[in-house]
């Protein structure tokens, strides 16, 4: 039988007799572009959606936090479902993951845009607030499902593109270069739009429109730029994977959570990413109300964080090849913990010091992006060695599920803490003076809460069991199994 697979257009020109684990630059670039869309839309939502709800739509902070919580909980629930579906997607023309990106890109962009509209449902303020609440809940549920449809199959492609331990770290460097660049780009766009467009509501509509277009185009770049490599590896997987019975969904859950290294990875990711997203959500409030700066200054502060993270990404990637992933994570998180503590004590006149703290935090944010996602493919290989199946979707799905449950709870608590502390929402983007209790709640959310999350992540990283040597042994045993399976006679 000829070892070939049809490419995206159905051409039989992809040979897999000798697959190099090294990826060419164009494939890495196209793969990285796939995270630009989710990064832009995700970061705009993280940075601005909560303050959009409270300061433009006029929704109380507690209800605004509840909207985000409902969306994130559903987002978490649908992750393993989509992950399982992508694992079981069978198409010689498209592979397992690419159809999800191709068909999901445009609906994903549309529903991202719809969450930045403020429909006038009623002249009665109380009725209008509740109508807006249910509108944003519905849009959030659909939008988060579509976000999963494009983002989870994309992340599950990482271990399918290469099996090399260090090449995966390099691949993730490209991915998070685009991810962080998307974050910076959306902040630059926000800065421009906020300066040019005077009406706060139209500011967000214009920003959302531009981000939607960029997001859709970047997803299609990923699809067409990686298709040959994806299908090459998929054809090889079908030839070498051990034939096993389909495992029921609940049994897959049990197997996934019996994988101890996997539990460490999801814990590390939960802690580090919770620190990232809680900080990102509260920073606009911190800049405007605690540092007495303008709303247009918010993107500049966040650019300082994200630009530093981008610059450091390849530095951490190269350093990890010499000193290991654990050491890199410890270095980055330690700097971020120092920065978080400093932000808690900052006063309005210490603007320069605030930017220094933002840059220090960027060192840690970079490792929060890079290291956990570089660990999860190693866990998947261990699972394949133990079970004979490659189940990237289910592992990535549950990793993101638990992360989003934690994030949903965090955002819910932040929103309700603001409301309990006496935070005053506004309509149309007009800033008002906040009570001291609300200012203190904002400081706690920007300093001590992320610090606790990061310390817990460091503890879990210390005990993470898969080293470079252990991974090399796993890959050696897998290669032996694949070689045996490849020479087994096939039955029809």
N, C-alpha and C positions, 0 to 999 in steps of 0.2 A: 504493500500500500504506500502511495506517495505521501510523504509528510508535508502536507501543505494545508493552508486554510484560506478561505475566500476573504478578500479584503472588503472594505466598506462598500465597494461598488460591485462585489461579486467576482473579482478577478482572482484566479488561482496563481498568484505569484509570490506568495509568502512562504519561504522555506524555513524549516525549523530544525534542520539536522544538526546545526552547530550554533546554538544561541549564545551570544555574548551577554554576560551579566552587566557589562558596561553600557550605559545609555548614551546616545548621541545628544548633542546640545539642543537640536530642534525639538526632540521628544521631551526633554526635560523642560524646555521653555513652554511648550504647548501644555504639558501637564501642569506646570505652575500656573498658567493662565486660567486653568479651571477653578482655582480658588479666588480669583480676582472678583468674580461676580458675587459669590456668597460673602466674601470679605467686605466688599463695599456696602452691600445691603445690610449685612449683619452688624457692621460697625456703626453705620448711620443710626440703626435702631438702638444699639447699645448706648451710644453717646447722647442721642437726642430724643428718643421716643418717650422716655419718662417725663422729661422736662417739656416736651411737646404736649403731652396729655395735660399736665398741670398748668402750664403757662400760656398755652395757645387754645387748646380745646376747653380749658376751664374745668377739668375733672379733678376732684379731690385726690390727694396723693395716695390715700388708702385704696380707693377704687382703681386708680391708675396702676398701682402695684399689683392689684388683683387681676387686672387685664393681662399684664405681663406674665403673672404666675400661671393663669389658665393656659395661655398660649404655649409657655415653656413646658408645662406638664404634658399637654397633648403632643408637643414636639418630641418629648422624651418617649412617650408611649409608642408613637408611630415609628421611631427609629429601628427597634429590633424587627418590627413587622416588615418595613421596607428592606432592611438588611437581609432577612430570610427570603423575601421575594426575589431580590437581586441575586442571591446565591443560587436560587432555583430557576433563574431566567436562562432559557436555552435557545440560542439562535446562532447558527454558523455564520450568518451574514453580519450580525451586530455584536457578537460577544454577549457577556452577561450584564455589563454596566452601561455601555454607551447608549442604548435605547432610552434609558431613564433620563440621561442628560439631554439628549436630542429633543425628546417630546416634552420634557418638563420645563425647559428654559423659558419659553414665552409666557406660559401661565404663571410661573414663579415671578417673573418681572411685573406682570399686571397686578397681582395681589400685593406685592410689595408697595407699589405706587398707591393703591387704594387706602392703605392705612394712614396716609398723610393728608387725607381730605377730611374736612370738618363739616359734615352735612347739617343744615339747619332743620332739625326734626320738629322743633316746637318753640313757640314764643315763651312758654313757661320754663324758666331756668331749671327747675328741679326735674321736670319731665324730659327736658332736652339732655340733661346730664345722664339720665338712665338710658335714654335712647342711644346716645353716643357710646355709653358703656357696652351695650349689647352689640352695637355695630362693630366696635373695635374688637370685641371678643370673637365675633363670627369671622371677621376678616383675619384676625390673628390665628384662629384655628386652621382655616384654609391655607393661609399664607405659610404657616409653619409646616404644614404637611407638604406643601410644594417645595419649601426649602429643603426638607429631608429628601424629597424625590431627586433633587439634583446634587445635594451635598454629600449624602451618605454613600451612594454608589461611587462618587468621585473619590472620597477618602479611601474606600475599599479597593481602589485600583492600585494603591501604593505597593503592596506586596506582590501584586500580579505583574508589575512592570520589571522587577528585578528581585533576585534572591540574595544579592550581595549585601553583607552587613553594613559596610561603609557607604556603598552606593545608595542605599536607602536614606542614609543621613543626608547625602548630597542631594538626592531627589527632594527630600523634605525641605532642604534649604531653598531650592527653587520654588517649591510650593509656598513657603512662608515669606519668601521675597515678594511674591505677588500678593500674598495675603496682607502683609504689613504695608506694601506699597498701595494696595487698595484702601487700607485704613488711612494712610497719609493723603491719598488722592481725594477721598471723600471729605477729609478735613480741609484740604486746600479749596475744594469746590465750595464747601460750607462757608469758609472765610470770604471767598469772592461773592457768593450769593448774599450772605448776610450784609456785606458792605454795599452791594449794588441795589438789592431789592429792599425797600423800606418796610413793607407790610410783613409782619412775622409769619402769618399763615401762608402767604404766597412764597415766602422764603423756602419753606419746607416742600411746597409743591414743585417749585423749580428744581430744587436739589434732588428730590425723589425722581423726577423725570430724567434728569441727566444720568443718575446712578442706575436707573432701570435699563437704559439703552446700553450702557457700558457692560452691565452684568450679563445681559443676554448675548452680546457679541463675544465676550470672553469665554462663555461656556461652549459656544460653537467652535471657537478656536481650539479648545481642548479636545473636543470630539474628533474633529478632522485632523488635528495634529498628532494624536496618539493612536489613531485607529490601527495602523499597521502593527505597531509594537504590541498593543493589547490583543489583537487577534492572533498574532504569532505565539504569544505566551499562552493564550487560551487553548490553542490547538495542541500545544505541548502538554498542557495540563490534562486535557482529555485523553491523551495517549499514555500518560505516565501515572495518573491518579489511580489509586487502588480502588477496585470495585467493591462498594459496600452498600448495605441497605440504607434507604432513606431514614434518617433519624427523626422521630416526631419532635414538634416544636418545643414542648415542655421538657423533653429529654435533652434537647440541645441547650436549653437554659441551664439545666442541672450540670451538664458537662462543662459548659463555659465557666460556671461559678465554682467548679471543682479544680479549675486551673489556677493555682495559687499565684503565679507571676501575673496573671491577668487581673486578679484582685488588687495587687499592688499598683498596676498601671492605671486602672480606673480611679483608684484612690489618689494617686499622684496628680492625675489630670483633673479630677474633681477639685482638689485643693488649689492647684495653681490657677486653673481657669476661673474658679469662683473668685479668687483674688483679682484677676484681670477684669472680669465683667462687673463686679460690684464697684470696683474703683472707677471704671469707665462710666458707669451709670451715675455716680455721685459727683464726679469731677465738675460737670457743668454747674451744679449747685454750689460747689466749693469755690469755684473761680468767681462766680457772680456775687454770692452772698457773704462768703467768709473773707475773700480777698478784695471785695469791692471793685471788681473789674466789669467790663461790659460783656454782653452776650457774644459780640463779635470776637472777643479775645479767647473764647473757649477753644476754638479750633487750633489756635497758635500753641496753647499749652499742650494739647493732645498731640500735635505734630512733633513737639519736642520729645515726647515719650516714644511715639511710633517711629520717628526718623532714627533715633538711637537704636531701637530694637532692630530696624532694618540693617543699619550699618554693622551691628554686632552679630547678625545672623550667621554670616559666613565665617566670621572669626570663631564663634562658638563651634560651628560645624567642623572646622579644621582642628580646633583644639581638642574636640571630643575624640578624634582619631588618635591623639597622642596620650591623653590622660583619662579618657573614658567618659561616658554619658553622665555618670553619677557626679563626678567631680565638677563638670561643667554646670550641672543643675545647682549644686551647692554654691558655687561662686556667684551665679546670677541671682539666685534667691536671696543670698545674704545681702547683696547690694540693695535689692528691692526692699527688704525688711528695714534697713537703715533709712531709706527714703520715706517709707510709709510712716515710720515713727516721727521723722522730721516734719512731714506735712501736718500732722496733728497739732503741732505747736506753732506753726507759722502764723504770723500776724500780717495785716493788710499792707504794711509798708515794706515787707520783705519779698518783693516781686522777683528780684534776681535770685535769691535763695530758693524760691519756688521753682524756677526753671532748672536750677542745679539738681533739685530733688527729682524733678520730672525726668531729667536725663539719666540719673541713677536708677530710677524705676525702669527705664527703658532697657537697661542691661538685663534686668530680671525678666521683663516681659518677653524678651527675645528667647530666653531658655524655656519659658512656659509654653511658647509656641513650638519649639523645636524638639525638645527631649521626649515628652510623653508620646508624641506621634512617631518618634523614631523607635520607641520601645515596643509598640503594639504589634508590628510585623513579626518580631522575634517570638512573641507569645503565640501567634498564629501558627508558626512553624512547629513549635512544641506541641500544639494541639494536633496538627497533622501527623506528627510522628506517633502520637498516642492513639489517634482515632482513625487515621487513614483518609481523612477528608480535609479539604480546604474550605473553611467557612468564614471568609473575611467579613462578609456582610453581617453575620450574627454577632461577631466580636466587636466590630466597629459600632454596630447598632446599640449593644448594651453598654459599651463604653460611653457613648454620647447620651444614652438614656439616663444613666445615673448622674452624669454631669449636669444634664438639664433639669433633673429633679432638684438637685442641690441649688442650681442657679435660680430656679423658679421660687424656691423657698427663700433664698437670699433676697431677691428682688421684692418679694411680697413683704418680707420683714422690713426692708429698707423703706418701702413706700408707707407701710403702716407706722413705722417708727417716726417718719417725718410728720405724718398726720397727728400722731399721738403727742409729739413734741410741740405742736401748735403751728406747723408750717402752713402758710397762707398761699393757696393757689390763686392764679389770676387768669383773666381772659384776654386774648389778643397779644400776649407777650409783654405786657406791662410789668416791670419789676416793682415789687413793694418791699418795705422793710420787714424783716423777719424777726421774731422774738429770739432772745438768747438761747432758749431751750432748743429751738429748731437749729440754730447755728451749731450748738454743741452736738446734736444728733448727726449733723452733716460731717463734723470733724471725726466723730467716732467711726462713721462709715468709711471715711477716706484713709484712716490710720489703723486703729487697733483691730478692726474686723479683718481686713486683708492680711495683717501681720499674723494673726492666729491661723488663718488658712495656710499661709506659706510655711509656717513652722511645722504644721501637721504634714504638709507635703514633703518637707525635708526628712522627717522621721521615716515616712514610708519609703522614700528613695534610698535611705541608708540600708534598709532591709531587702530591697529589690534583688532577687536571686540570679537573674540571667546576666552573666558577664560575657565578654567577647569570646572567652575560651569555651564557655558552655554553649554559646550559639554556634561556634564552629563545629563542636561535636554533634549538635542537633542536625546541622546541615550535612555533615558527613554521613550520618545514619539515614537521613532522608534520601541522599543521592544513591545510596546502596538500594534502598527500597524502590526508588524510581527506576533504576536500571533493571531490576528484576521484573517490575510491572511492565516495562516497555517491551520486554522480550517474551512476555506471556502471550500465548495464542488468543486472538480475539474471537468471541462467539457472536453470531448474529441471530 
